[in-house]
Amino acid sequence: MFDKSVQKSCWGVTAWAVTGIAAVLFIIWMSGADRAIALASSG
């Protein structure tokens, strides 16, 4: 029922989704860290 190409493309989509989510979380975390550092240094 499952073709190897379909399974491979499914894993490719999953890998891209995980990478994209990780990148977004990393950006949010970095911007949050920047804000925390700015608040700490200004106060």
N, C-alpha and C positions, 0 to 999 in steps of 0.2 A: 504493500500500500504506500509506504513512504519511499520516495526516490532519494538517492544520495544527494542530488543537486538541491532538492527542496529542503532537506535536512540541513545542508551546508548553508543555504541562503537564510534559513531560519536562525541558525547560530550566528550568522553575520549580522542580522538585524538585532538580535539580542545583545551581541557584543557592542554594536554602535549605540544602542539604547543605554546600556550600562555606562559606556564611556561618556555619553552626553550628559547623563544624570550626574555622574561623578564630577564632570567639568563644571556644571551649573552649581552643584553644592560647594565645590572648591572656590568658585568665584564669590558666592554668597558668604562663605566662611572668611575669605580674604577681605572682602569689603567690611564685614563685621569686625574683623580683627583690626583693620585700619581705623574704623570708627572708635573702637575701644582704646587704641593707642593714642588717637587724637584727643579723646576726652581725658585720658590719664595725663597727657603732657600739658593740655591747656589748663587743667584743674590743678 
